[in-house]
Amino acid sequence: MKICSYICTSFNNSNMIDLTQMEQAAYTLKAISNGTRLCVISLLAEKEELNVSEIGEKLQCEQSLLSHHLTDMRAKGILNCRREGKNCFYSLKNKQITKILDCIKSCACV
C-alpha cells in the first residue's frame, strides 16, 4: 500500500482530505504551476472575462505562448472559453481557484 493511501485511509478524521481529493488537488496545482498561469488566474479574478490579446497585453507575453497556456488550462478545467467572432474570451471556470493565490500571497515564502 502506498504511504499516501495509508495516511488517507488510516485516520477517521473529518478534516482529513481523502485520496481522491488529494489527487484532484495535485492535478489542479500541476495545471497552474507556472508563473504565467498564476498571473492569468489573477487577471481573471479581477476581470470577469478577457480575450487573448487583452491578457497578452497585460502580461507582456507572446500570444503563441499565452495561447498554449490558455488552451492547456481550458483542457484541464481551469478556464472557460467563449467564442465571439474570431475572439476567444476566457473566464475562470471555478472562482474558488483564486483561494490558491490568496494562500500564496499569505505564505512566508513569497
C-alpha distance (Angstrom), angle and dihedral (degrees) to the residues before:
residue distance angle dihedral
M1 . . .
K2 3.78 . .
I3 3.80 115.4 .
C4 3.80 89.7 -120.9
S5 3.80 91.5 55.2
Y6 3.79 90.3 47.1
I7 3.79 93.3 51.8
C8 3.79 92.9 46.0
T9 3.79 95.9 48.7
S10 3.80 101.3 33.8
F11 3.77 98.2 67.4
N12 3.76 124.1 62.2
N13 3.80 96.7 -154.8
S14 3.80 121.6 137.0
N15 3.82 89.7 -145.8
M16 3.81 91.9 59.8
I17 3.78 117.5 99.5
D18 3.80 112.6 -130.9
L19 3.79 122.3 -125.9
T20 3.81 94.1 -100.1
Q21 3.80 91.0 53.9
M22 3.81 91.1 47.3
E23 3.80 91.3 50.8
Q24 3.82 91.0 49.1
A25 3.81 90.3 48.8
A26 3.81 90.8 49.7
Y27 3.82 90.5 49.1
T28 3.81 91.3 51.2
L29 3.80 93.6 45.1
K30 3.79 90.7 49.8
A31 3.81 90.2 49.4
I32 3.81 91.7 55.9
S33 3.81 99.8 33.4
N34 3.78 95.4 119.2
G35 3.79 130.1 88.2
T36 3.80 93.2 -126.4
R37 3.79 91.9 50.6
L38 3.79 91.9 49.3
C39 3.81 89.1 50.3
V40 3.81 90.2 50.9
I41 3.80 89.6 53.8
S42 3.80 90.5 48.0
L43 3.82 91.8 50.7
L44 3.79 93.1 47.3
A45 3.80 90.2 48.6
E46 3.82 87.8 60.3
K47 3.81 97.1 40.1
E48 3.78 121.3 38.8
E49 3.77 94.2 -139.0
L50 3.82 137.4 4.3
N51 3.78 134.5 176.4
V52 3.81 124.9 -129.4
S53 3.81 93.5 -97.9
E54 3.81 92.9 51.8
I55 3.79 92.5 48.2
G56 3.81 91.9 45.7
E57 3.80 91.8 49.9
K58 3.80 92.9 50.9
L59 3.82 93.9 45.2
Q60 3.81 96.7 38.5
C61 3.80 88.0 -131.1
E62 3.81 129.8 146.8
Q63 3.78 110.4 -101.2
S64 3.82 93.9 -129.6
L65 3.81 92.4 54.4
L66 3.78 92.1 42.8
S67 3.81 91.6 49.4
H68 3.81 88.8 53.5
H69 3.83 91.0 53.3
L70 3.81 93.3 45.1
T71 3.80 93.4 48.1
D72 3.80 91.6 50.0
M73 3.81 92.9 46.1
R74 3.79 89.4 50.0
A75 3.82 92.1 48.9
K76 3.81 90.0 50.9
G77 3.80 93.4 51.7
I78 3.80 98.9 -106.8
L79 3.82 97.7 111.8
N80 3.78 139.5 35.6
C81 3.79 120.4 -143.0
R82 3.79 125.3 -153.2
R83 3.81 119.6 -171.3
E84 3.76 121.2 -142.6
G85 3.79 111.2 173.7
K86 3.80 107.1 -54.1
N87 3.81 93.3 -19.0
C88 3.79 128.1 93.4
F89 3.78 114.3 -153.4
Y90 3.79 115.2 -156.6
S91 3.79 128.8 -154.3
L92 3.79 135.9 167.4
K93 3.79 113.0 -87.0
N94 3.80 91.6 -152.9
K95 3.79 117.8 19.1
Q96 3.80 90.4 -158.5
I97 3.81 87.2 80.7
T98 3.81 87.6 77.6
K99 3.81 87.3 72.6
I100 3.80 86.4 73.8
L101 3.81 88.2 60.8
D102 3.81 89.9 49.3
C103 3.79 89.1 52.4
I104 3.81 91.8 49.7
K105 3.81 91.6 48.8
S106 3.80 92.4 50.5
C107 3.81 93.4 45.7
A108 3.79 117.0 104.3
C109 3.81 89.4 -133.2
V110 3.81 93.3 73.9
